[in-house]
Amino acid sequence: MFRKFRTVLAAAAFIVATYAAAAEMAGPHPDTYVVKRGDTLWDISGKFLKKPWLWPEIWQANPQIKNPHLIYPGDVISLAYLDRVAIQPGPRQEAPIGAIPLADIEPFLKNLRVTDSFEQLPRVVGLEDDRLHAMAGQMVYALGLDSAQVGQRYAIVRPGLRYTQTHFTSDGHYGTYKEDLDFRGKRVGSQTIDWERSWNSAALDTGAQLELLGYELTQVATGAVTRGVVPGSDTATLVLEGNGYEVRPGDRLIPVEAQPYDLQFFPHVPKVLQPEGKLQIAAVADALTSGGPRDVVAISGGSREGIDNGTVFSIWREGSGIIDRQHDPQDSRPTENRRGKGQIQLPDEYAGHVMVFRTFEKVSYGLVMEGTKPSRVGYVLKHPDAAY
């Protein structure tokens, strides 16, 4: 059951808030806890604290802690004195405990990235034996790899979604939208898969400003160059590697990243506060509109908004504006998610918490860590301690 937390209103108040956070223990607890191999900060704080994302701040409030990001097996965490969390160092004979190691969440992550443009990227133009699709072990031919060297590895990616956001100056409301892209990376007409809000490009006729947040590229396979561009040919040759989806003409290529994800994640509160409603769930990976714990969601904000890997948000369903049927039984207006004339505004509803694991300039990806209800496209993100 979700417990209401006190809201931290400014970054300057974080250190003060850590003392209050330390007092918010999750029920009865022992006086001490000895860190064990296999523990993570999220696991330990889940046992004793209500706020897993506040470990670094709590430790910084205890001057005896040399590195608030590292604990080791054998360290003794004191939970007794005034309900404050402190730590006494133990032997340093084993590797330190990370917050959330990549291995713990990697099976749930999706190899997605966001770019402002993809038209200039090299692309697959043909397949072995003139096939319609190609799989591991088969050859593909790419245009735009004139300087590629034998042995270079490329990720083969496919544009799938276009993210935009509209800020309506009339009421300050933000609308975040996703639209399907076809095999060429072009929008499928003016339609959007966000059917619930029935939005399309015609909404821009009102004069609202539309901002492109980026194009989502999904990795479908990897390949290694086996032959560069040779006389009499316009393309380089790659052989597809390992497991992956089928590759088809029109897919794009980018160099393989040596380390696309951080090796470990340290949950923490947002560093910069954003206007109400600015950050929203823009999409749920491999789903239409809804997700739950261990699902990946796209967020309508990135490094430009001060978001970095490990940032934790709470997820909220915006309160509906309802018609008072007792006084207006004949009113046929529908219930909406925004306040309207003659409507009663209901409060926002808590849905869960999400931790960011990959950040781009205007879009980031997060993993839903916990929830009391499905997290849906359009739900807003707030400070993890938000109470409403």
C-alpha positions in Angstrom: 0.0 0.0 0.0 1.3 3.4 -0.9 2.2 5.7 1.9 2.2 9.4 1.5 5.6 11.1 1.7 6.5 14.7 2.5 7.3 16.7 -0.6 10.8 18.1 -1.0 10.3 21.4 -2.7 13.9 22.4 -3.7 17.3 20.9 -4.2 18.6 23.1 -1.4 16.4 21.3 1.0 17.7 17.8 0.2 20.3 17.6 3.0 17.8 18.8 5.6 15.2 16.3 4.2 17.6 13.4 4.7 17.3 13.6 8.5 13.5 13.4 8.2 13.8 10.6 5.6 15.9 8.6 8.0 13.2 8.8 10.6 10.7 7.3 8.1 11.5 3.7 8.8 9.5 1.0 7.2 8.1 -0.6 10.4 9.9 -2.4 13.2 13.7 -2.8 12.6 16.8 -4.2 14.4 19.3 -1.9 15.9 21.9 -2.9 13.3 22.2 -4.6 10.0 25.3 -6.3 8.5 25.6 -5.9 4.8 25.8 -9.3 3.0 27.1 -10.3 -0.4 24.3 -9.9 -3.0 22.7 -6.9 -1.2 21.9 -3.7 -3.1 21.1 -0.3 -1.8 17.5 -0.6 -3.1 17.1 -4.0 -1.4 18.4 -2.8 1.9 16.5 0.4 1.9 13.4 -1.5 1.0 13.7 -3.4 4.2 14.2 -0.4 6.5 13.4 2.8 4.7 10.4 4.0 2.7 12.6 5.9 0.2 15.2 3.8 -1.6 16.3 6.7 -3.7 17.5 8.7 -0.7 20.5 6.6 0.3 23.2 9.0 -1.0 21.6 12.0 0.7 21.2 10.1 4.0 24.8 9.1 3.9 26.0 12.6 3.1 24.3 13.7 6.3 26.6 11.3 8.1 30.2 12.7 7.9 31.8 9.4 8.8 30.8 8.1 5.4 33.7 8.6 3.0 31.9 7.5 -0.2 28.1 7.6 -0.1 27.9 5.4 -3.2 29.9 2.4 -1.9 29.3 -0.1 0.9 30.9 -3.5 1.4 29.9 -6.9 2.7 30.6 -6.8 6.5 29.7 -3.1 6.9 27.4 -2.5 9.9 24.5 -0.2 9.3 23.2 1.4 12.5 19.5 1.9 12.7 19.1 2.6 16.3 20.3 6.1 17.3 17.4 8.5 16.9 16.3 6.4 13.9 19.1 7.8 11.9 21.0 5.7 9.4 24.7 5.5 9.8 27.4 3.0 8.8 30.4 1.5 10.5 33.0 0.1 8.1 33.8 -3.5 8.1 36.5 -5.5 6.4 37.4 -4.4 2.8 38.1 -7.9 1.5 35.4 -8.1 -1.1 34.0 -5.9 -3.9 31.7 -3.0 -2.9 28.0 -3.3 -3.1 26.4 -1.2 -5.8 23.0 0.4 -5.8 21.4 -1.6 -8.6 23.9 -3.6 -10.7 23.2 -3.7 -14.4 23.0 -7.5 -14.3 19.9 -7.3 -12.0 17.9 -5.2 -14.5 19.5 -5.9 -17.9 17.1 -8.7 -18.9 14.3 -6.1 -18.7 15.9 -3.3 -20.7 15.2 -2.6 -24.3 17.9 -1.6 -26.7 16.3 1.7 -27.7 17.8 5.1 -28.5 16.5 8.5 -29.6 17.9 10.8 -32.3 16.9 14.1 -33.7 17.4 12.8 -37.3 18.1 9.5 -39.0 17.8 10.3 -42.7 21.6 10.7 -43.0 22.4 7.3 -41.5 23.7 4.4 -43.7 20.9 2.0 -44.6 20.4 -1.5 -45.7 19.4 -1.6 -49.4 19.6 -5.3 -50.3 19.9 -8.8 -48.8 21.6 -12.0 -49.8 19.8 -13.8 -52.7 17.5 -10.8 -53.0 15.5 -12.0 -50.0 12.8 -9.9 -48.4 14.2 -10.5 -44.9 17.6 -11.7 -43.5 18.6 -13.4 -40.3 21.8 -14.3 -38.4 24.5 -15.7 -40.7 23.2 -14.1 -43.8 24.6 -11.2 -45.7 23.1 -7.7 -46.0 24.3 -4.9 -48.3 24.5 -1.3 -47.0 24.7 2.0 -48.7 26.7 4.8 -47.1 29.6 2.8 -45.6 32.2 3.9 -48.1 35.0 4.1 -45.5 34.0 1.0 -43.5 36.8 -1.4 -42.6 36.5 -5.2 -42.5 35.7 -6.3 -38.9 33.8 -3.1 -37.9 30.6 -3.9 -36.2 27.3 -2.0 -36.6 24.0 -2.1 -34.9 21.1 -2.3 -37.3 18.3 -0.1 -36.1 14.7 0.6 -37.2 12.9 3.9 -36.8 9.6 3.1 -35.0 8.1 6.1 -33.2 8.2 9.9 -33.4 7.9 11.7 -30.1 6.5 15.3 -29.9 5.2 17.5 -27.2 2.8 20.4 -27.4 2.5 23.2 -24.8 -0.9 24.8 -24.9 -0.4 28.4 -23.9 -4.2 28.8 -23.2 -4.1 26.6 -20.1 -0.5 25.7 -19.6 -1.2 22.0 -20.3 1.4 19.8 -21.9 0.5 17.1 -24.4 3.0 14.4 -25.2 2.4 12.3 -28.3 3.8 9.3 -30.1 3.2 8.4 -33.7 3.9 5.2 -35.7 6.6 5.3 -38.4 6.5 3.1 -41.5 9.5 1.1 -42.9 10.9 4.3 -44.4 10.7 6.2 -41.1 7.8 8.3 -42.3 4.7 9.0 -40.2 1.8 6.8 -41.0 -0.5 9.6 -42.3 -1.4 11.8 -39.3 -2.5 9.0 -37.1 -1.1 8.3 -33.6 -1.3 5.0 -31.6 -2.3 7.1 -28.6 -6.0 6.4 -29.3 -7.2 7.3 -25.8 -6.6 11.0 -26.5 -7.7 10.7 -30.1 -5.0 13.2 -31.2 -3.7 13.9 -34.6 -1.8 16.6 -36.5 -5.0 18.6 -36.9 -4.6 19.7 -33.2 -1.9 22.0 -34.4 -4.4 24.1 -36.3 -5.2 25.8 -33.0 -1.8 27.5 -33.0 -0.2 25.4 -30.3 3.5 25.0 -30.6 4.8 21.5 -31.4 8.3 20.5 -30.4 10.0 17.4 -31.8 11.5 15.4 -29.0 13.1 12.8 -31.3 12.8 9.6 -33.3 13.0 6.3 -31.5 15.3 3.7 -33.0 15.0 0.1 -32.0 18.0 -2.2 -32.5 17.0 -5.3 -34.5 20.3 -7.0 -35.0 24.1 -6.5 -35.2 26.4 -7.2 -38.1 30.1 -7.1 -39.0 31.6 -5.8 -42.2 33.2 -8.6 -44.2 33.8 -6.6 -47.4 34.0 -2.9 -48.1 32.8 -1.1 -51.2 34.5 -2.8 -54.2 34.8 -1.8 -57.9 31.6 -2.3 -59.7 29.5 -2.1 -56.5 27.9 0.7 -54.5 27.5 -1.1 -51.2 29.5 -2.7 -48.3 28.8 -6.2 -47.2 27.9 -7.2 -43.6 27.1 -10.6 -42.1 24.4 -10.6 -39.4 25.5 -11.8 -35.9 23.8 -13.8 -33.1 20.2 -13.5 -32.1 18.0 -10.6 -33.3 15.0 -9.7 -35.4 14.8 -10.1 -39.1 16.5 -7.4 -41.0 14.9 -5.8 -44.1 15.8 -3.1 -46.6 15.4 0.4 -45.2 16.9 -0.5 -41.8 19.6 1.9 -40.7 23.1 1.3 -39.3 25.0 3.0 -36.5 28.4 1.9 -34.9 28.0 -0.6 -32.0 28.4 1.1 -28.6 31.0 -0.6 -26.4 28.9 0.1 -23.2 25.4 1.4 -23.9 24.4 1.1 -20.2 26.0 2.1 -16.9 27.4 -0.8 -15.0 25.4 0.2 -11.9 22.7 2.7 -11.0 22.5 4.9 -7.9 18.8 5.9 -7.3 18.4 9.6 -6.5 15.9 12.4 -6.5 15.6 14.7 -9.5 18.2 17.4 -9.6 16.0 20.0 -11.4 12.3 20.6 -10.8 10.2 20.8 -13.9 6.8 22.6 -14.5 3.8 20.5 -13.5 2.9 18.1 -16.2 6.0 18.6 -18.3 7.3 15.1 -17.8 5.0 12.3 -18.9 5.1 8.7 -20.0 5.4 9.0 -23.7 5.4 5.2 -24.6 5.6 1.8 -23.0 8.1 -0.5 -24.8 6.5 -3.5 -26.5 3.0 -2.5 -25.4 0.3 -0.3 -26.6 -0.5 2.0 -23.7 0.1 0.3 -20.3 2.9 -1.2 -18.4 3.9 -2.4 -14.9 6.9 -3.3 -12.7 10.0 -4.1 -14.9 8.5 -2.6 -18.0 10.4 0.1 -19.9 8.8 3.5 -20.5 9.9 6.5 -22.5 9.8 9.8 -20.7 9.2 13.2 -22.3 12.4 14.7 -20.9 16.1 14.1 -20.8 19.5 15.7 -20.0 18.1 19.1 -21.1 15.7 18.8 -18.1 18.5 17.8 -15.7 17.6 14.1 -15.8 20.4 11.6 -15.6 20.7 7.8 -15.1 19.4 6.8 -11.7 16.9 9.6 -11.4 13.7 8.3 -9.7 10.2 9.7 -10.3 6.8 8.8 -9.0 4.1 8.1 -11.6 0.6 9.7 -11.4 -2.7 9.5 -13.2 -4.1 13.0 -13.6 -7.3 13.5 -11.7 -10.4 13.5 -13.8 -12.8 16.5 -14.2 -16.2 15.0 -13.5 -19.7 16.3 -14.0 -21.9 16.6 -10.9 -24.8 14.5 -12.2 -26.9 15.2 -9.1 -27.3 18.8 -10.1 -26.9 18.3 -13.9 -28.5 14.9 -14.6 -29.1 15.8 -18.3 -25.5 17.0 -18.9 -24.0 14.9 -21.7 -20.5 16.2 -21.4 -17.9 13.4 -21.0 -15.5 13.1 -18.0 -12.1 14.6 -18.9 -8.6 14.6 -17.4 -8.5 18.4 -17.4 -10.5 20.9 -15.4 -13.4 22.3 -17.3 -16.1 24.8 -16.6 -18.8 23.3 -14.3 -16.7 20.2 -13.5 -15.5 18.8 -10.2 -11.8 18.2 -10.2 -10.6 14.9 -8.6 -7.1 14.5 -7.2 -4.3 12.8 -9.0 -3.8 9.1 -8.3 -0.4 7.5 -7.5 0.6 4.6 -9.8 4.2 3.7 -9.1 7.9 4.6 -9.2 10.3 4.6 -12.2 14.1 4.8 -12.4 15.8 6.3 -15.4 18.5 4.0 -16.9 19.3 5.7 -20.2 19.2 9.4 -21.0 19.2 11.4 -24.3 18.8 15.1 -24.7 15.0 15.4 -24.8 13.8 11.8 -24.1 14.9 9.3 -21.5 14.1 5.7 -20.7 13.1 4.4 -17.3 12.3 1.0 -15.7 9.2 0.8 -13.6 10.4 -0.4 -10.2 7.2 -0.8 -8.4 3.5 0.1 -8.7 0.0 -0.2 -7.3 -1.7 0.1 -10.7 -0.7 0.0 -14.4 1.4 2.9 -15.6 -0.1 4.3 -18.8 0.9 6.6 -21.6 0.1 10.2 -20.6 0.6 9.7 -16.9 2.7 12.5 -15.4 6.0 12.2 -13.4 6.6 14.0 -10.2 9.2 14.1 -7.4 9.4 10.6 -5.9 8.2 12.0 -2.5 5.2 13.8 -4.0 2.1 13.3 -1.9 -0.4 14.6 -4.5 
